[in-house]
Amino acid sequence: MANNWSEKEIELTAHCFKAVAHPLRLAIVCLLAQGERTVGDICSEMGTTQPNISQHLTQLHNQHLLKSRKDANRVYYAIADQRLSVIIGMLQEIYCN
């Protein structure tokens, strides 16, 4: 394997990239790289419906890319692994001058 990566590490990394390859999911991750947000905040920022956002949040959460916490009747989402924030920061630096 390349650079001493195990086959499992490469497969897990590929699944992470696949999860954020969708434009809306990438936009959500970029938003969350700036800090924790509620589902309502994300809906407002993305300009789409709560069911649509929830579907994408679930996919990202199932890949362990996001973590969530509940406070009263609100669910807050944040990036679970700060390495993803670093990757998003590098992508923004390269492509979003």
N, C-alpha and C positions, 0 to 999 in steps of 0.2 A: 504494500500500500504506500501511497505517497506520503512523504515526510513522517514515516512511522505511525501514521494514523491506522487505527484498527478498522476493519470493515464495519463494525457496529458504529463507531464514531462518525464515519463517513455517511452511513445511512441515516443516523440521527440528524446530522447537519443538513443533509439533503431534504429531509422532511421539514425542518425548520424553514429553509429557504422556500420550499414549495408552499408552506402555509402563508408566508408573507408575499408570495408572488402575485396574488390577486390585488388589483389596484386599490380597492376599498380597504382591504386588510392592511396593505402597506401604509395607506393614509392613516388608519387607526393607530398602527404601531408608531408612526412618526409623531402623531399627536401625543400618544402616551409617553414617548421619549422625553417630552417636556414636563411630564408630571402626571400624577394620578387624576382620573376623571370619572364622573358618574356616567351611567348609560345615557342619561338625558343630555349631559354636556357633549358627549360624543355625537349623539344624534344631531344636536344643534350645529356643531362644527362641521359635520359631514353633510348636512342637508338631506338626510334620508330618514326613513322610518325606524321606529324602535324595533319592530320584528326583524328588519333587515340587519340592523346593527347587532342585535342579539345573536343572530345566526352566525355572523362573522366572529363576534367575540367568543362564542362557544367553540368555534373551530380553533381559534388561537389559544384559548384556555386549554383545550384538549391536547394540544401539542406542548403544553407546559411553558408557553411563551408569555402568558399573562397570569397574574394572580388577581384575586378578587377578595373584597371584604364587604361585609354588609354593615350599614349603620342606619338603624331604624328601618325605613322602607326604601333606602337607596343602596345600590350596589356600586362600589367603586372598583375600577380596574387600574392596574399598573403593570409595568413590565416586570416579569418574574425574574429574569436573568439579565443582569446589567451588561453582559457581553452583547446582548441584542441592542441595547442602547448605544454601545460603542460602534457597532456595525451601522446602525441607522445614522449616527453622527457622521461617520465617514462617508456614507452615501450622500447625505445632505451636503457635506463639504465639497464633494466631487461634482454633484449634479445640480445643486440648488444654489448657485452663487448669487 
